[in-house]
Amino acid sequence: MTVKDPARSYFPKEMTDRERAIFEGGVGLASIYHQFVGIPISNDKKNIKKLEEAIRNSTLTQPYKKDVTVKIRISEGYSKKNAYDYRSLEGRDLDVTLITAYGDYKAVSRMRYVPELDYVLIYVEKIETID
């Protein structure tokens, strides 16, 4: 499948559609991380759901983003004690799966906290050809 991409000329000619699908996944996950980490949050389930939806909807406006699942996991030991008690969203609170497609390829990318690494890892989970 040929992609009608007005930005294609800015990328190297030897860059494959497979590589571009992967690149777009990295762009999407990095934008989520850097845009939303630090936002005030509490463990109110309604507000968490709204924030998950806002992250999802804003991500899907970007080019070549086909689907995204956002789960915010606030520490279970955290509870709001008074009106001034809130915390900031941390990278380790995010568990995101992002599907990007470019040309004949689909990439499934992830961002999640990996306890063994003590790190919020962004990685490619799967790459498939589109039938």
A tleap script that builds the chain and sets N, CA, C and O, in Angstrom:
source leaprc.protein.ff14SB
mol = sequence {
  NMET THR VAL LYS ASP PRO ALA ARG SER TYR
  PHE PRO LYS GLU MET THR ASP ARG GLU ARG
  ALA ILE PHE GLU GLY GLY VAL GLY LEU ALA
  SER ILE TYR HIE GLN PHE VAL GLY ILE PRO
  ILE SER ASN ASP LYS LYS ASN ILE LYS LYS
  LEU GLU GLU ALA ILE ARG ASN SER THR LEU
  THR GLN PRO TYR LYS LYS ASP VAL THR VAL
  LYS ILE ARG ILE SER GLU GLY TYR SER LYS
  LYS ASN ALA TYR ASP TYR ARG SER LEU GLU
  GLY ARG ASP LEU ASP VAL THR LEU ILE THR
  ALA TYR GLY ASP TYR LYS ALA VAL SER ARG
  MET ARG TYR VAL PRO GLU LEU ASP TYR VAL
  LEU ILE TYR VAL GLU LYS ILE GLU THR ILE
  CASP
}
set mol.1.N position { 0.844 -1.169 0.000 }
set mol.1.CA position { 0.000 0.000 0.000 }
set mol.1.C position { 0.895 1.241 0.000 }
set mol.1.O position { 1.825 1.336 0.801 }
set mol.2.N position { 0.621 2.166 -0.875 }
set mol.2.CA position { 1.376 3.411 -0.943 }
set mol.2.C position { 0.729 4.433 -0.020 }
set mol.2.O position { -0.483 4.644 -0.051 }
set mol.3.N position { 1.557 5.059 0.794 }
set mol.3.CA position { 1.063 6.062 1.735 }
set mol.3.C position { 1.184 7.441 1.088 }
set mol.3.O position { 2.247 7.811 0.588 }
set mol.4.N position { 0.098 8.187 1.103 }
set mol.4.CA position { 0.138 9.575 0.633 }
set mol.4.C position { 0.505 10.421 1.851 }
set mol.4.O position { -0.358 10.852 2.616 }
set mol.5.N position { 1.788 10.640 2.004 }
set mol.5.CA position { 2.317 11.316 3.181 }
set mol.5.C position { 3.086 12.559 2.745 }
set mol.5.O position { 4.163 12.435 2.162 }
set mol.6.N position { 2.559 13.753 3.011 }
set mol.6.CA position { 3.245 14.968 2.587 }
set mol.6.C position { 4.593 15.180 3.280 }
set mol.6.O position { 5.400 15.988 2.819 }
set mol.7.N position { 4.842 14.476 4.364 }
set mol.7.CA position { 6.120 14.619 5.080 }
set mol.7.C position { 7.141 13.565 4.658 }
set mol.7.O position { 8.285 13.592 5.111 }
set mol.8.N position { 6.737 12.650 3.804 }
set mol.8.CA position { 7.629 11.543 3.435 }
set mol.8.C position { 8.988 12.006 2.892 }
set mol.8.O position { 10.005 11.362 3.149 }
set mol.9.N position { 9.011 13.081 2.170 }
set mol.9.CA position { 10.264 13.558 1.570 }
set mol.9.C position { 11.280 14.021 2.612 }
set mol.9.O position { 12.455 14.193 2.289 }
set mol.10.N position { 10.852 14.222 3.839 }
set mol.10.CA position { 11.763 14.649 4.899 }
set mol.10.C position { 12.486 13.478 5.549 }
set mol.10.O position { 13.432 13.675 6.313 }
set mol.11.N position { 12.054 12.291 5.256 }
set mol.11.CA position { 12.667 11.080 5.801 }
set mol.11.C position { 13.616 10.488 4.767 }
set mol.11.O position { 13.442 10.722 3.571 }
set mol.12.N position { 14.609 9.731 5.201 }
set mol.12.CA position { 15.533 9.111 4.238 }
set mol.12.C position { 14.783 8.182 3.280 }
set mol.12.O position { 13.849 7.488 3.679 }
set mol.13.N position { 15.198 8.178 2.029 }
set mol.13.CA position { 14.546 7.322 1.026 }
set mol.13.C position { 14.638 5.853 1.393 }
set mol.13.O position { 13.746 5.070 1.068 }
set mol.14.N position { 15.720 5.475 2.072 }
set mol.14.CA position { 15.904 4.067 2.423 }
set mol.14.C position { 15.121 3.653 3.673 }
set mol.14.O position { 15.139 2.480 4.047 }
set mol.15.N position { 14.440 4.592 4.317 }
set mol.15.CA position { 13.628 4.250 5.488 }
set mol.15.C position { 12.399 3.492 5.018 }
set mol.15.O position { 11.660 3.972 4.158 }
set mol.16.N position { 12.177 2.309 5.577 }
set mol.16.CA position { 11.064 1.461 5.155 }
set mol.16.C position { 9.770 1.864 5.862 }
set mol.16.O position { 9.792 2.557 6.879 }
set mol.17.N position { 8.651 1.419 5.306 }
set mol.17.CA position { 7.361 1.643 5.959 }
set mol.17.C position { 7.324 0.956 7.323 }
set mol.17.O position { 6.699 1.461 8.255 }
set mol.18.N position { 7.980 -0.175 7.443 }
set mol.18.CA position { 8.068 -0.890 8.718 }
set mol.18.C position { 8.770 -0.018 9.760 }
set mol.18.O position { 8.297 0.116 10.889 }
set mol.19.N position { 9.886 0.566 9.375 }
set mol.19.CA position { 10.627 1.446 10.290 }
set mol.19.C position { 9.806 2.684 10.651 }
set mol.19.O position { 9.855 3.162 11.784 }
set mol.20.N position { 9.062 3.189 9.691 }
set mol.20.CA position { 8.256 4.382 9.949 }
set mol.20.C position { 7.109 4.074 10.909 }
set mol.20.O position { 6.778 4.905 11.754 }
set mol.21.N position { 6.497 2.894 10.793 }
set mol.21.CA position { 5.442 2.504 11.736 }
set mol.21.C position { 5.999 2.449 13.160 }
set mol.21.O position { 5.343 2.878 14.109 }
set mol.22.N position { 7.205 1.923 13.295 }
set mol.22.CA position { 7.861 1.854 14.597 }
set mol.22.C position { 8.185 3.261 15.110 }
set mol.22.O position { 7.936 3.576 16.273 }
set mol.23.N position { 8.733 4.089 14.248 }
set mol.23.CA position { 9.068 5.470 14.606 }
set mol.23.C position { 7.829 6.206 15.121 }
set mol.23.O position { 7.886 6.874 16.153 }
set mol.24.N position { 6.722 6.084 14.410 }
set mol.24.CA position { 5.492 6.771 14.796 }
set mol.24.C position { 5.007 6.308 16.170 }
set mol.24.O position { 4.456 7.102 16.932 }
set mol.25.N position { 5.208 5.030 16.490 }
set mol.25.CA position { 4.860 4.540 17.819 }
set mol.25.C position { 5.696 5.213 18.900 }
set mol.25.O position { 5.170 5.615 19.938 }
set mol.26.N position { 6.987 5.334 18.659 }
set mol.26.CA position { 7.867 5.995 19.619 }
set mol.26.C position { 7.503 7.455 19.823 }
set mol.26.O position { 7.525 7.953 20.949 }
set mol.27.N position { 7.167 8.142 18.738 }
set mol.27.CA position { 6.756 9.543 18.820 }
set mol.27.C position { 5.502 9.668 19.686 }
set mol.27.O position { 5.423 10.537 20.554 }
set mol.28.N position { 4.532 8.801 19.444 }
set mol.28.CA position { 3.274 8.867 20.192 }
set mol.28.C position { 3.461 8.617 21.683 }
set mol.28.O position { 2.910 9.344 22.510 }
set mol.29.N position { 4.236 7.590 22.030 }
set mol.29.CA position { 4.434 7.275 23.444 }
set mol.29.C position { 5.266 8.344 24.144 }
set mol.29.O position { 4.978 8.697 25.288 }
set mol.30.N position { 6.275 8.854 23.485 }
set mol.30.CA position { 7.083 9.920 24.090 }
set mol.30.C position { 6.246 11.177 24.315 }
set mol.30.O position { 6.422 11.874 25.315 }
set mol.31.N position { 5.345 11.464 23.392 }
set mol.31.CA position { 4.506 12.651 23.582 }
set mol.31.C position { 3.558 12.468 24.760 }
set mol.31.O position { 3.313 13.417 25.504 }
set mol.32.N position { 3.024 11.271 24.941 }
set mol.32.CA position { 2.183 11.005 26.114 }
set mol.32.C position { 2.989 11.225 27.386 }
set mol.32.O position { 2.552 11.928 28.296 }
set mol.33.N position { 4.159 10.624 27.439 }
set mol.33.CA position { 4.982 10.723 28.641 }
set mol.33.C position { 5.295 12.186 28.968 }
set mol.33.O position { 5.072 12.630 30.094 }
set mol.34.N position { 5.802 12.923 28.002 }
set mol.34.CA position { 6.262 14.282 28.279 }
set mol.34.C position { 5.134 15.299 28.391 }
set mol.34.O position { 5.323 16.369 28.969 }
set mol.35.N position { 3.979 14.982 27.852 }
set mol.35.CA position { 2.856 15.901 27.952 }
set mol.35.C position { 2.091 15.724 29.257 }
set mol.35.O position { 1.599 16.706 29.813 }
set mol.36.N position { 1.980 14.503 29.758 }
set mol.36.CA position { 1.082 14.254 30.879 }
set mol.36.C position { 1.765 13.965 32.219 }
set mol.36.O position { 1.132 14.120 33.263 }
set mol.37.N position { 3.011 13.558 32.223 }
set mol.37.CA position { 3.695 13.344 33.495 }
set mol.37.C position { 3.814 14.695 34.193 }
set mol.37.O position { 4.286 15.671 33.611 }
set mol.38.N position { 3.384 14.732 35.431 }
set mol.38.CA position { 3.406 15.964 36.218 }
set mol.38.C position { 2.036 16.575 36.425 }
set mol.38.O position { 1.876 17.481 37.243 }
set mol.39.N position { 1.036 16.086 35.686 }
set mol.39.CA position { -0.315 16.624 35.826 }
set mol.39.C position { -0.857 16.242 37.215 }
set mol.39.O position { -0.626 15.121 37.668 }
set mol.40.N position { -1.568 17.145 37.894 }
set mol.40.CA position { -2.137 16.814 39.201 }
set mol.40.C position { -3.164 15.687 39.078 }
set mol.40.O position { -3.955 15.655 38.136 }
set mol.41.N position { -3.140 14.771 40.036 }
set mol.41.CA position { -4.040 13.618 39.994 }
set mol.41.C position { -4.308 13.119 41.413 }
set mol.41.O position { -3.484 13.287 42.312 }
set mol.42.N position { -5.450 12.517 41.589 }
set mol.42.CA position { -5.766 11.825 42.837 }
set mol.42.C position { -6.229 10.423 42.461 }
set mol.42.O position { -6.163 10.041 41.293 }
set mol.43.N position { -6.688 9.670 43.421 }
set mol.43.CA position { -7.136 8.314 43.103 }
set mol.43.C position { -8.641 8.251 42.841 }
set mol.43.O position { -9.235 7.177 42.942 }
set mol.44.N position { -9.259 9.366 42.511 }
set mol.44.CA position { -10.675 9.414 42.169 }
set mol.44.C position { -10.877 8.691 40.834 }
set mol.44.O position { -10.371 9.131 39.801 }
set mol.45.N position { -11.610 7.594 40.862 }
set mol.45.CA position { -11.760 6.739 39.678 }
set mol.45.C position { -12.398 7.475 38.486 }
set mol.45.O position { -12.015 7.233 37.342 }
set mol.46.N position { -13.357 8.361 38.740 }
set mol.46.CA position { -13.983 9.114 37.646 }
set mol.46.C position { -12.974 10.032 36.961 }
set mol.46.O position { -12.926 10.110 35.733 }
set mol.47.N position { -12.174 10.723 37.760 }
set mol.47.CA position { -11.172 11.622 37.179 }
set mol.47.C position { -10.094 10.853 36.446 }
set mol.47.O position { -9.629 11.288 35.392 }
set mol.48.N position { -9.694 9.724 36.985 }
set mol.48.CA position { -8.691 8.892 36.300 }
set mol.48.C position { -9.233 8.441 34.945 }
set mol.48.O position { -8.521 8.495 33.942 }
set mol.49.N position { -10.478 8.000 34.913 }
set mol.49.CA position { -11.098 7.562 33.657 }
set mol.49.C position { -11.134 8.708 32.635 }
set mol.49.O position { -10.853 8.500 31.455 }
set mol.50.N position { -11.479 9.906 33.091 }
set mol.50.CA position { -11.512 11.063 32.192 }
set mol.50.C position { -10.120 11.376 31.650 }
set mol.50.O position { -9.970 11.699 30.472 }
set mol.51.N position { -9.112 11.282 32.499 }
set mol.51.CA position { -7.751 11.552 32.052 }
set mol.51.C position { -7.288 10.484 31.055 }
set mol.51.O position { -6.642 10.805 30.058 }
set mol.52.N position { -7.618 9.221 31.323 }
set mol.52.CA position { -7.283 8.152 30.367 }
set mol.52.C position { -7.904 8.442 29.008 }
set mol.52.O position { -7.253 8.278 27.976 }
set mol.53.N position { -9.169 8.876 29.005 }
set mol.53.CA position { -9.866 9.196 27.756 }
set mol.53.C position { -9.241 10.404 27.060 }
set mol.53.O position { -9.125 10.421 25.835 }
set mol.54.N position { -8.839 11.416 27.834 }
set mol.54.CA position { -8.209 12.605 27.244 }
set mol.54.C position { -6.877 12.241 26.595 }
set mol.54.O position { -6.570 12.711 25.500 }
set mol.55.N position { -6.090 11.411 27.263 }
set mol.55.CA position { -4.814 10.972 26.694 }
set mol.55.C position { -5.063 10.196 25.411 }
set mol.55.O position { -4.392 10.416 24.403 }
set mol.56.N position { -6.033 9.283 25.455 }
set mol.56.CA position { -6.361 8.470 24.278 }
set mol.56.C position { -6.789 9.357 23.110 }
set mol.56.O position { -6.267 9.234 22.002 }
set mol.57.N position { -7.742 10.247 23.367 }
set mol.57.CA position { -8.275 11.087 22.294 }
set mol.57.C position { -7.221 12.015 21.708 }
set mol.57.O position { -7.176 12.206 20.492 }
set mol.58.N position { -6.381 12.589 22.544 }
set mol.58.CA position { -5.356 13.490 22.010 }
set mol.58.C position { -4.318 12.718 21.197 }
set mol.58.O position { -3.814 13.230 20.198 }
set mol.59.N position { -3.998 11.510 21.609 }
set mol.59.CA position { -3.023 10.699 20.877 }
set mol.59.C position { -3.560 10.296 19.510 }
set mol.59.O position { -2.817 10.292 18.528 }
set mol.60.N position { -4.828 9.961 19.441 }
set mol.60.CA position { -5.412 9.519 18.178 }
set mol.60.C position { -5.521 10.627 17.140 }
set mol.60.O position { -5.791 10.346 15.972 }
set mol.61.N position { -5.316 11.882 17.540 }
set mol.61.CA position { -5.321 12.960 16.549 }
set mol.61.C position { -4.011 13.013 15.769 }
set mol.61.O position { -3.948 13.648 14.716 }
set mol.62.N position { -2.968 12.356 16.269 }
set mol.62.CA position { -1.666 12.366 15.604 }
set mol.62.C position { -1.688 11.429 14.392 }
set mol.62.O position { -2.453 10.466 14.358 }
set mol.63.N position { -0.847 11.721 13.407 }
set mol.63.CA position { -0.825 10.894 12.194 }
set mol.63.C position { -0.439 9.440 12.475 }
set mol.63.O position { 0.439 9.152 13.287 }
set mol.64.N position { -1.119 8.551 11.783 }
set mol.64.CA position { -0.815 7.118 11.742 }
set mol.64.C position { -1.063 6.387 13.063 }
set mol.64.O position { -0.646 5.239 13.217 }
set mol.65.N position { -1.731 7.030 14.011 }
set mol.65.CA position { -2.101 6.370 15.264 }
set mol.65.C position { -3.464 5.729 15.036 }
set mol.65.O position { -4.423 6.414 14.680 }
set mol.66.N position { -3.552 4.422 15.241 }
set mol.66.CA position { -4.785 3.692 14.940 }
set mol.66.C position { -5.589 3.329 16.183 }
set mol.66.O position { -6.819 3.305 16.136 }
set mol.67.N position { -4.915 3.049 17.286 }
set mol.67.CA position { -5.612 2.719 18.520 }
set mol.67.C position { -4.652 2.914 19.678 }
set mol.67.O position { -3.439 2.774 19.526 }
set mol.68.N position { -5.203 3.236 20.826 }
set mol.68.CA position { -4.387 3.386 22.028 }
set mol.68.C position { -5.231 3.005 23.237 }
set mol.68.O position { -6.398 3.378 23.351 }
set mol.69.N position { -4.609 2.257 24.126 }
set mol.69.CA position { -5.237 1.884 25.396 }
set mol.69.C position { -4.391 2.497 26.501 }
set mol.69.O position { -3.183 2.271 26.568 }
set mol.70.N position { -5.030 3.270 27.361 }
set mol.70.CA position { -4.326 3.945 28.449 }
set mol.70.C position { -4.893 3.461 29.772 }
set mol.70.O position { -6.101 3.526 30.001 }
set mol.71.N position { -4.028 2.984 30.627 }
set mol.71.CA position { -4.396 2.599 31.995 }
set mol.71.C position { -3.520 3.408 32.939 }
set mol.71.O position { -2.294 3.393 32.836 }
set mol.72.N position { -4.159 4.106 33.852 }
set mol.72.CA position { -3.429 4.832 34.885 }
set mol.72.C position { -3.571 4.028 36.162 }
set mol.72.O position { -4.678 3.762 36.628 }
set mol.73.N position { -2.435 3.647 36.717 }
set mol.73.CA position { -2.417 2.814 37.912 }
set mol.73.C position { -1.795 3.616 39.059 }
set mol.73.O position { -0.574 3.718 39.181 }
set mol.74.N position { -2.660 4.173 39.883 }
set mol.74.CA position { -2.217 4.937 41.054 }
set mol.74.C position { -1.924 3.949 42.175 }
set mol.74.O position { -2.644 2.968 42.360 }
set mol.75.N position { -0.871 4.219 42.911 }
set mol.75.CA position { -0.507 3.341 44.029 }
set mol.75.C position { -1.722 3.069 44.907 }
set mol.75.O position { -2.464 3.986 45.260 }
set mol.76.N position { -1.915 1.812 45.253 }
set mol.76.CA position { -3.084 1.443 46.044 }
set mol.76.C position { -3.040 2.036 47.447 }
set mol.76.O position { -4.086 2.218 48.070 }
set mol.77.N position { -1.854 2.340 47.951 }
set mol.77.CA position { -1.738 2.908 49.283 }
set mol.77.C position { -2.050 4.392 49.350 }
set mol.77.O position { -2.102 4.967 50.437 }
set mol.78.N position { -2.261 5.024 48.186 }
set mol.78.CA position { -2.503 6.462 48.164 }
set mol.78.C position { -3.983 6.755 48.330 }
set mol.78.O position { -4.821 6.173 47.642 }
set mol.79.N position { -4.301 7.667 49.254 }
set mol.79.CA position { -5.670 8.159 49.370 }
set mol.79.C position { -5.618 9.624 49.760 }
set mol.79.O position { -4.760 10.045 50.535 }
set mol.80.N position { -6.539 10.387 49.219 }
set mol.80.CA position { -6.587 11.833 49.455 }
set mol.80.C position { -7.033 12.093 50.886 }
set mol.80.O position { -8.075 11.601 51.319 }
set mol.81.N position { -6.235 12.871 51.620 }
set mol.81.CA position { -6.508 13.123 53.034 }
set mol.81.C position { -7.250 14.431 53.265 }
set mol.81.O position { -8.003 14.544 54.232 }
set mol.82.N position { -7.052 15.436 52.388 }
set mol.82.CA position { -7.729 16.721 52.529 }
set mol.82.C position { -7.738 17.429 51.173 }
set mol.82.O position { -7.237 16.897 50.183 }
set mol.83.N position { -8.310 18.630 51.138 }
set mol.83.CA position { -8.473 19.357 49.876 }
set mol.83.C position { -7.142 19.688 49.208 }
set mol.83.O position { -7.094 19.868 47.991 }
set mol.84.N position { -6.071 19.769 49.979 }
set mol.84.CA position { -4.769 20.125 49.430 }
set mol.84.C position { -3.926 18.910 49.068 }
set mol.84.O position { -2.803 19.042 48.581 }
set mol.85.N position { -4.463 17.763 49.305 }
set mol.85.CA position { -3.700 16.539 49.095 }
set mol.85.C position { -3.975 15.970 47.698 }
set mol.85.O position { -5.066 15.475 47.415 }
set mol.86.N position { -2.987 16.053 46.860 }
set mol.86.CA position { -3.018 15.410 45.549 }
set mol.86.C position { -1.582 15.080 45.215 }
set mol.86.O position { -0.659 15.505 45.910 }
set mol.87.N position { -1.400 14.341 44.180 }
set mol.87.CA position { -0.040 14.053 43.740 }
set mol.87.C position { 0.056 14.286 42.253 }
set mol.87.O position { -0.950 14.537 41.590 }
set mol.88.N position { 1.245 14.206 41.735 }
set mol.88.CA position { 1.464 14.376 40.303 }
set mol.88.C position { 1.556 13.013 39.645 }
set mol.88.O position { 2.111 12.067 40.206 }
set mol.89.N position { 1.003 12.930 38.446 }
set mol.89.CA position { 1.100 11.706 37.665 }
set mol.89.C position { 2.570 11.419 37.377 }
set mol.89.O position { 3.315 12.307 36.964 }
set mol.90.N position { 2.972 10.193 37.595 }
set mol.90.CA position { 4.345 9.767 37.328 }
set mol.90.C position { 4.345 8.793 36.162 }
set mol.90.O position { 3.331 8.155 35.877 }
set mol.91.N position { 5.466 8.682 35.499 }
set mol.91.CA position { 5.592 7.742 34.403 }
set mol.91.C position { 5.251 6.328 34.818 }
set mol.91.O position { 4.660 5.569 34.049 }
set mol.92.N position { 5.626 5.973 36.044 }
set mol.92.CA position { 5.359 4.617 36.520 }
set mol.92.C position { 3.867 4.330 36.710 }
set mol.92.O position { 3.478 3.175 36.883 }
set mol.93.N position { 3.031 5.371 36.679 }
set mol.93.CA position { 1.579 5.196 36.785 }
set mol.93.C position { 0.942 4.818 35.449 }
set mol.93.O position { -0.201 4.363 35.415 }
set mol.94.N position { 1.674 5.003 34.350 }
set mol.94.CA position { 1.115 4.804 33.013 }
set mol.94.C position { 1.399 3.410 32.464 }
set mol.94.O position { 2.515 2.899 32.559 }
set mol.95.N position { 0.382 2.822 31.899 }
set mol.95.CA position { 0.514 1.571 31.152 }
set mol.95.C position { -0.227 1.804 29.839 }
set mol.95.O position { -1.458 1.831 29.809 }
set mol.96.N position { 0.528 1.972 28.756 }
set mol.96.CA position { -0.055 2.387 27.483 }
set mol.96.C position { 0.334 1.403 26.385 }
set mol.96.O position { 1.492 1.000 26.270 }
set mol.97.N position { -0.654 1.028 25.586 }
set mol.97.CA position { -0.427 0.252 24.372 }
set mol.97.C position { -0.887 1.108 23.199 }
set mol.97.O position { -2.025 1.577 23.172 }
set mol.98.N position { 0.003 1.310 22.228 }
set mol.98.CA position { -0.287 2.158 21.083 }
set mol.98.C position { -0.079 1.371 19.793 }
set mol.98.O position { 0.952 0.727 19.601 }
set mol.99.N position { -1.073 1.434 18.920 }
set mol.99.CA position { -0.978 0.783 17.615 }
set mol.99.C position { -0.837 1.870 16.554 }
set mol.99.O position { -1.657 2.783 16.461 }
set mol.100.N position { 0.219 1.747 15.761 }
set mol.100.CA position { 0.440 2.654 14.643 }
set mol.100.C position { 0.479 1.829 13.362 }
set mol.100.O position { 0.842 0.653 13.372 }
set mol.101.N position { 0.103 2.465 12.274 }
set mol.101.CA position { 0.156 1.779 10.980 }
set mol.101.C position { 0.712 2.746 9.950 }
set mol.101.O position { 0.367 3.928 9.917 }
set mol.102.N position { 1.582 2.205 9.113 }
set mol.102.CA position { 2.160 2.996 8.027 }
set mol.102.C position { 2.421 2.036 6.873 }
set mol.102.O position { 3.137 1.046 7.020 }
set mol.103.N position { 1.838 2.341 5.745 }
set mol.103.CA position { 2.000 1.457 4.592 }
set mol.103.C position { 1.416 0.087 4.906 }
set mol.103.O position { 0.262 -0.024 5.320 }
set mol.104.N position { 2.214 -0.952 4.708 }
set mol.104.CA position { 1.755 -2.323 4.923 }
set mol.104.C position { 2.108 -2.858 6.310 }
set mol.104.O position { 2.026 -4.065 6.540 }
set mol.105.N position { 2.498 -1.985 7.231 }
set mol.105.CA position { 2.957 -2.449 8.545 }
set mol.105.C position { 2.193 -1.820 9.690 }
set mol.105.O position { 1.778 -0.662 9.646 }
set mol.106.N position { 2.026 -2.630 10.710 }
set mol.106.CA position { 1.399 -2.203 11.953 }
set mol.106.C position { 2.376 -2.504 13.082 }
set mol.106.O position { 2.916 -3.606 13.167 }
set mol.107.N position { 2.601 -1.516 13.951 }
set mol.107.CA position { 3.474 -1.700 15.101 }
set mol.107.C position { 2.655 -1.537 16.378 }
set mol.107.O position { 1.845 -0.619 16.500 }
set mol.108.N position { 2.879 -2.435 17.317 }
set mol.108.CA position { 2.277 -2.338 18.644 }
set mol.108.C position { 3.409 -1.940 19.584 }
set mol.108.O position { 4.358 -2.697 19.788 }
set mol.109.N position { 3.294 -0.753 20.147 }
set mol.109.CA position { 4.315 -0.226 21.040 }
set mol.109.C position { 3.752 -0.109 22.445 }
set mol.109.O position { 2.551 0.084 22.633 }
set mol.110.N position { 4.632 -0.230 23.424 }
set mol.110.CA position { 4.203 -0.180 24.828 }
set mol.110.C position { 5.019 0.824 25.612 }
set mol.110.O position { 6.172 1.113 25.293 }
set mol.111.N position { 4.384 1.349 26.648 }
set mol.111.CA position { 5.074 2.130 27.665 }
set mol.111.C position { 4.515 1.661 28.998 }
set mol.111.O position { 3.310 1.726 29.243 }
set mol.112.N position { 5.410 1.189 29.850 }
set mol.112.CA position { 4.978 0.750 31.178 }
set mol.112.C position { 6.176 0.690 32.105 }
set mol.112.O position { 7.325 0.591 31.675 }
set mol.113.N position { 5.871 0.753 33.378 }
set mol.113.CA position { 6.916 0.620 34.382 }
set mol.113.C position { 7.307 -0.850 34.486 }
set mol.113.O position { 6.448 -1.721 34.623 }
set mol.114.N position { 8.602 -1.117 34.419 }
set mol.114.CA position { 9.124 -2.477 34.534 }
set mol.114.C position { 9.888 -2.554 35.856 }
set mol.114.O position { 10.988 -2.014 35.968 }
set mol.115.N position { 9.307 -3.223 36.859 }
set mol.115.CA position { 9.937 -3.252 38.189 }
set mol.115.C position { 11.364 -3.802 38.194 }
set mol.115.O position { 12.218 -3.299 38.923 }
set mol.116.N position { 11.628 -4.833 37.384 }
set mol.116.CA position { 12.973 -5.427 37.368 }
set mol.116.C position { 14.031 -4.413 36.919 }
set mol.116.O position { 15.194 -4.495 37.316 }
set mol.117.N position { 13.610 -3.464 36.089 }
set mol.117.CA position { 14.518 -2.425 35.601 }
set mol.117.C position { 14.416 -1.141 36.427 }
set mol.117.O position { 15.280 -0.268 36.346 }
set mol.118.N position { 13.344 -1.040 37.227 }
set mol.118.CA position { 13.014 0.186 37.956 }
set mol.118.C position { 13.017 1.367 36.982 }
set mol.118.O position { 13.657 2.393 37.210 }
set mol.119.N position { 12.273 1.178 35.885 }
set mol.119.CA position { 12.323 2.126 34.779 }
set mol.119.C position { 11.017 2.077 33.993 }
set mol.119.O position { 10.410 1.016 33.841 }
set mol.120.N position { 10.594 3.237 33.497 }
set mol.120.CA position { 9.452 3.298 32.589 }
set mol.120.C position { 10.007 3.046 31.185 }
set mol.120.O position { 10.698 3.888 30.612 }
set mol.121.N position { 9.692 1.883 30.655 }
set mol.121.CA position { 10.274 1.443 29.387 }
set mol.121.C position { 9.297 1.669 28.238 }
set mol.121.O position { 8.119 1.322 28.333 }
set mol.122.N position { 9.791 2.246 27.165 }
set mol.122.CA position { 9.056 2.355 25.905 }
set mol.122.C position { 9.707 1.360 24.959 }
set mol.122.O position { 10.912 1.417 24.716 }
set mol.123.N position { 8.890 0.433 24.419 }
set mol.123.CA position { 9.447 -0.621 23.577 }
set mol.123.C position { 8.438 -1.078 22.540 }
set mol.123.O position { 7.245 -0.792 22.642 }
set mol.124.N position { 8.937 -1.794 21.539 }
set mol.124.CA position { 8.094 -2.367 20.496 }
set mol.124.C position { 7.711 -3.758 20.945 }
set mol.124.O position { 8.568 -4.602 21.207 }
set mol.125.N position { 6.406 -3.990 21.031 }
set mol.125.CA position { 5.906 -5.294 21.473 }
set mol.125.C position { 5.722 -6.263 20.306 }
set mol.125.O position { 5.976 -7.461 20.427 }
set mol.126.N position { 5.268 -5.707 19.156 }
set mol.126.CA position { 4.985 -6.571 18.016 }
set mol.126.C position { 4.960 -5.738 16.741 }
set mol.126.O position { 4.587 -4.565 16.745 }
set mol.127.N position { 5.368 -6.380 15.651 }
set mol.127.CA position { 5.295 -5.753 14.319 }
set mol.127.C position { 4.626 -6.778 13.395 }
set mol.127.O position { 5.002 -7.951 13.368 }
set mol.128.N position { 3.639 -6.312 12.651 }
set mol.128.CA position { 2.909 -7.208 11.754 }
set mol.128.C position { 2.728 -6.546 10.400 }
set mol.128.O position { 2.736 -5.321 10.277 }
set mol.129.N position { 2.564 -7.386 9.388 }
set mol.129.CA position { 2.143 -6.845 8.097 }
set mol.129.C position { 0.620 -6.754 8.124 }
set mol.129.O position { -0.056 -7.581 8.735 }
set mol.130.N position { 0.103 -5.743 7.457 }
set mol.130.CA position { -1.339 -5.541 7.381 }
set mol.130.C position { -1.859 -6.335 6.200 }
set mol.130.O position { -1.356 -6.206 5.084 }
set mol.131.N position { -2.856 -7.146 6.445 }
set mol.131.CA position { -3.434 -7.977 5.366 }
set mol.131.C position { -4.379 -7.189 4.509 }
set mol.131.O position { -4.950 -7.729 3.562 }
savepdb mol mol.pdb
quit
